[in-house]
Amino acid sequence: MNQKHYLFSYGTLQLANVQLETYGRLLSGEKDRLKYYKLDKLQITDAEVLRKSGKEFHPIAVKTNSPDDCMEGTVFEISDEELLQTDQYEVSDYKRVLETFDSGKQAWVYVAQA
């Protein structure tokens, strides 16, 4: 059975070329917000990720626990296989966690390793 997942992207997974390279299709999604996080920058050294994104620095979400911090992005619906493909795309500096967004949806988001 192929379960559906929600995935929140605040960075390069919102780019059409990255979606096509990673999933073989364009994703559709809805704008959403996540509280208690802020964005930082991460230098990417993985050659394949650099090739796909064309960007040396990617944003990375850092949990602050401050209600004043919030980040915006897009919640996409993806399959089990696409979730695994996302795990491969995200470098080891990120970890996948399940969070609840302003819309009330629960979605996976890749954040800084603690």
C-alpha positions as CSV (number, residue, x, y, z in Angstrom):
1,M,0.0,0.0,0.0
2,N,1.3,3.4,-0.9
3,Q,0.6,5.8,1.9
4,K,0.4,9.6,1.3
5,H,2.6,11.9,3.2
6,Y,2.7,15.6,3.6
7,L,6.1,17.3,3.2
8,F,6.9,20.9,4.1
9,S,9.5,22.6,2.0
10,Y,11.1,25.9,2.8
11,G,14.0,25.6,0.4
12,T,15.3,24.0,-2.7
13,L,12.5,21.3,-2.9
14,Q,10.2,24.1,-4.0
15,L,12.3,24.5,-7.2
16,A,10.8,22.9,-10.3
17,N,14.1,21.5,-11.5
18,V,14.8,19.9,-8.2
19,Q,11.4,18.3,-8.1
20,L,11.8,17.0,-11.6
21,E,15.2,15.6,-10.9
22,T,14.2,14.1,-7.5
23,Y,10.7,12.8,-8.2
24,G,10.3,12.9,-12.0
25,R,7.3,15.2,-11.7
26,L,6.2,18.6,-10.4
27,L,4.6,18.6,-7.0
28,S,1.5,20.6,-6.1
29,G,1.1,22.1,-2.7
30,E,-0.2,24.8,-0.5
31,K,1.5,27.6,1.4
32,D,1.8,27.1,5.1
33,R,3.8,28.3,8.1
34,L,5.7,26.6,11.0
35,K,6.2,28.4,14.3
36,Y,9.2,27.9,16.7
37,Y,11.7,27.7,13.9
38,K,14.0,30.1,12.1
39,L,16.1,29.6,9.0
40,D,19.9,29.4,8.9
41,K,22.2,28.6,6.0
42,L,24.1,25.4,5.4
43,Q,27.0,25.0,2.9
44,I,26.3,22.0,0.7
45,T,29.3,19.8,-0.3
46,D,27.4,16.8,-1.8
47,A,28.1,16.9,-5.5
48,E,24.8,15.4,-6.5
49,V,22.7,17.8,-4.4
50,L,24.8,20.7,-5.7
51,R,24.1,19.6,-9.3
52,K,20.4,19.3,-8.7
53,S,19.9,22.6,-6.9
54,G,22.6,24.7,-8.4
55,K,23.1,26.3,-5.0
56,E,26.1,26.0,-2.7
57,F,24.1,27.3,0.3
58,H,20.7,25.8,1.3
59,P,18.4,27.0,4.0
60,I,18.2,24.9,7.1
61,A,15.5,25.1,9.8
62,V,16.7,25.5,13.4
63,K,14.2,24.9,16.3
64,T,14.2,27.9,18.6
65,N,11.1,27.2,20.8
66,S,10.4,31.0,20.5
67,P,6.8,31.9,19.5
68,D,8.3,34.9,17.7
69,D,10.1,32.7,15.2
70,C,8.2,31.4,12.2
71,M,9.1,30.1,8.7
72,E,7.1,30.0,5.5
73,G,7.0,27.3,2.9
74,T,4.9,24.9,1.0
75,V,3.2,21.6,2.1
76,F,3.3,19.0,-0.7
77,E,1.6,15.7,-0.9
78,I,4.1,12.9,-1.7
79,S,4.1,9.0,-1.8
80,D,6.1,6.5,0.3
81,E,8.7,6.2,-2.5
82,E,9.0,10.0,-2.8
83,L,9.6,10.3,0.9
84,L,12.5,7.9,0.6
85,Q,13.8,9.9,-2.4
86,T,13.6,13.1,-0.3
87,D,15.6,11.3,2.4
88,Q,18.3,10.6,-0.2
89,Y,18.3,14.2,-1.4
90,E,18.6,15.8,2.0
91,V,22.2,15.6,3.3
92,S,23.1,14.2,6.7
93,D,23.0,17.7,8.3
94,Y,19.2,17.4,8.2
95,K,16.9,15.1,10.1
96,R,13.2,14.5,9.3
97,V,10.6,15.3,12.0
98,L,6.8,15.5,12.0
99,E,5.5,18.9,13.0
100,T,2.0,20.6,13.1
101,F,1.6,23.7,10.9
102,D,-0.6,26.8,11.1
103,S,-3.1,25.1,8.8
104,G,-3.4,22.2,11.4
105,K,-1.8,19.7,9.0
106,Q,0.9,17.5,10.2
107,A,3.8,17.2,7.7
108,W,7.4,16.0,7.6
109,V,10.0,18.7,7.6
110,Y,13.8,18.5,7.4
111,V,15.5,20.4,10.2
112,A,19.0,20.8,11.6
113,Q,20.4,17.8,13.4
114,A,20.4,18.6,17.2
